Amino acid sequence: MQGAKRWLIIIGIGVAVLLVIGIIIAALTDTWLDILYVALIVLAAFTLVATGLLIVAALTLIRTITMVRDEVKPLLASVQETVGVVKDTARTAGQTVTTIGSTAQLTRDFAIAPGVQTAALLVAGQRVLSVFLGKGHVRKRSEERRQQQLEAIYEGE
């Protein structure tokens, strides 16, 4: 990069020196009008070349835009297909969640709830029988009280 910059500076200085020499020679030989005509012709030629390059650049831009548009169309179709698949997947997942919720509710209503009620009835029946047969909480509590009283009496002596 530095080498190219150095060469451009050298070329620019050389062109400036040639212009100064050309102006001095034109002033001494009194050929200003001829130099003006030549400069106008060269300037017109550069303008035509620049216009041609602008036309080429515009045509290249149009071709690039057309190519990008042609490349984007299949991508958009693929994106639309993917969106459709995602929508179907979301719909299926929603239906699955609904089915699982319904299954859980049916299981709770017809399997777990009766089982819990049956177990509760068995435990309640067992407690009732143990109370009636003398092995309930009432007897245990009275025995505990009697034991505490006996301990208090023995400690007091």
N, C-alpha and C positions, 0 to 999 in steps of 0.2 A: 504494500500500500504506500509506504514511504517512497519507494523507488518510482512508482507511477506518478506520485505527486511532484517529485523532483523533476521528472521529465516534462510534465505539463508546465511547470514554471519556466523551465529552459526554453520550451517551444514558444510560450507566451512572450518571453523577453525577445526571442529572435523575431517574432512577427512584429512586435512594436518597433524594433530597430529597423526592420525592412520598411515599415510604414513611414518612419521619420526620414529615412534615406529617399524613399519615393516622393515624399512631399517636397523635400529640398530639390530634387532633380526636376520635379514638375514646376516648381517656382522659377528655376533657372531657365528652363526651356519654354516656358509659357504655354503648357499643354493642359491646363486645368479643365477646359471644356471636354477634351477627349477622355480624360481620367474620370470626369463626372459621368459621361455616357457609359463607359466600361463598368463603373461602380454600380450604376443603375441596372445594367444588364445582369451583372453578377447577383445583385440583391433580388431581382425578379426571379432568377433561376433558383436561388435558395428558397424563396417564397413558394415556388411551384413544388420543389422537393419536399418542403415542410407540409404543404397541403396534401401531397400524395401520401406521406407517412401518416398524417392524421386520418386519412381515409382508410388506409390499411389497418390502423389501430382500431378504428370504429368497427370495421368488418370482423376483426379478430374478437373484439368484445361481443359482438352479436353472436358469433359462432360459439364462444365460450358460454354465453347465457343459454343458448339453445342446448348445448351439450349438458350443462348442469340441470336444466329442466328435464331433459330426457333421463338423466340418471336419478333424479329425485322421484319421478313417478313410480318406479317399482318400490322404492323405499316407503313411500306413502301407502302403497297398497299393502306392503308387509306390515306396516304399523297398524293399519286398519284391521287386518286379519288378527294381529296379536291382541288388539283391543277387544275384538269379538270373542277370542278365546278366554281372555281374562274375565269378561262379563259372564260367559257360560260357567267358568270355574267359580266365580263368586255366587252365582245363582245355585249351583250344585252344593257349595259349602253351606249356604243358607238353608237349603232343604235338609242337608245332613244334620245341621244343628237342631232344626225343628224336630226331626225324627228322633234324635238322641234325647231331646227334652221330653217328648211324648213317651218314649220308652222308659225313661227314668220315673216319670209320673206314674205310669202303669205299674212299674215294679214296686214303687212305694205304696200305691193303693192296694194292690192285689197280693203282694208277697211279704213286704216288710211290715206293713201296718197290722195285718192279721197275726203274724208271728209275734210281734211285740205285744199285742193284746193277749194272745195265748200265754206268753211267758209271764205277763203281769198277773193274769188270773191264776196261774200255777203258783207263783210266789205268794199271792194274797191267800190262796187256799192253804198253802203250807203254813203261813203265819197263823191263820185262824186255827188250824188243827193243833199247832204247837201251843197256842194260848189255851185252848180247851183241854189239851192233854197234859197241861201243867209244865210245859217247857217253854213258856212265852217270856216276854219282857217283864211282865208283872212279877213273876216269881224271881227272876234274876235280879231285879231291882230290890226286892225285899230281902233277898239273901245278901246282896251287897250292903244294904243298910245294917242288917244284923251283924255282918262281919265288921263293919266300921265301928259299931257300938261296942262290940267285944274288944276290938283293938284299943278303943278309947278307955275302956274299963281297965284293961291290963296295963296300959301306959300310966294311968292315974295311980295305980297301986304301988 
